[in-house]
Amino acid sequence: MRRIVVVGASAAGLAAVETLRREGYEGTLTLVGDEPRAPYDRPPLSKQLLASDWEPDRLALRTPDDLAGLALDLRLGVAATGLELAERTVRLADGSEVPYDGLIVATGVRPRRLPGEGAHMLRTLDDALTLRERLTRGRRLVVVGAGFLGAEAAAVAWRLGARVTLLEPAAVPLAHAVGTEVGQMLSRAHGDRGVDLRCGVTVTEVTEDGVRLADGEVIDADEVLVAVGSLPNTEWLDGSGLPVGDGVICDEFCEAAPNVYAAGDVARWYNPLFGTSMRIEHRTNAAEQGMAAARNLLRPDARKPFAPVPYFWSDQYDMKVQAYGFLRGHDEVAVVDGDLAERRFVAVYRAGDRVSGALAVGMPPRAIRVWRQAIAAGAAWSEAVRPEVPATGA
């Protein structure tokens, strides 16, 4: 291959171009990014950066010298607008076309929005800096969505002295992912600090004064943050013939079409370890998948399935949450170490007859690492979890 194009200049895209060079690729290597900034890390946006513990320069994933050493054809501040599979070209917003012999799509996701104007999102560095400027002591903040992103932002805002209302449509935040009892435990951390958490409410629009609920009530706010999930950035692929459905649809090698691969938040691929397709929006997966896609593109005769045990973490108040595996769609949860009430425990998850995931709060890394090994080995639930361990339900 003389020309490889990577679309998406974040963690997955950077991992892909670095891997290509490290594996000996010497051809033209183009990295396209819609933001004008060089690749930077996103998880700190809702934590260290929002809290002013870090400044923007700490988010850079590589130094200018590191990037220069990759000898990239770097196209920053210009979005991809179209793909011609037959001609093997990527169209860009500046009117140019970039030819390729191999392509890696790593265009990530964007936040879902609500009707109305004036709400904050939290996806880019500019988003985080804008919200940070407004989170002064006593400011009224409404956070719509009590998932991990919304919970992290609410925790930071509380620490900064804001008056926080956290709104969630589900009866228990995150129950679909971590289980009802674990979700309830995470929820109590908000109430214990005076955050007004309201579950089972639906926000219909953002207003000039705050947000309006489905029952007509308006909750006043100085600032509104919408954190109700994301959408994969695949619109630029419309009409290209590339298979798209809640992400770019790939096989177990991360390939979506001949010599076209996807990686990171935008990729929906078949993970043979779990026997299902998944799209993972976590930092570790983005980097690992970028590397895997690059290797498989570069060496088609030696391709390996991408079959990771996904990992994510979350910092909320004084809680460190870590999880391995695929927790969604689980059938059972069991606390195998520690105590939910003390917010110091390890919970493991069953899907069918095997261990599918593990989540730890307030525990040392070694306490959950053994469960990562069990997940990777496809351990049977009956053998890995002692019968006397009480289950908490799905």
Secondary structure, DSSP 8 states (H G I E B T S, - for coil): --EEEEE--SHHHHHHHHHHHHTT--SEEEEEESSSS--B-SGGGGTTTTTTSS-GGGGBSS-HHHHHTTT-EEEES--EEEEETTTTEEEETTS-EEE-SEEEE---EEE---SSS--B--SSHHHHHHHHHH--TT-EEEEE--SHHHHHHHHHHHHTT-EEEEEESSSSTTHHHH-HHHHHHHHHHHHTTT-EEEES--EEEE-SSEEEETTS-EEE-SEEEE-S-EEES-GGGTTS---BSSSEE--TTSEEETTEEE-GGGEEEEETTTTEEE----HHHHHHHHHHHHHHHH-GGG--------EEEEEETTEEEEEEE--TT-SEEEEEEEEGGGTEEEEEEEETTEEEEEEEES--HHHHHHHHHHHHTT-BHHHHS-TTS-B---
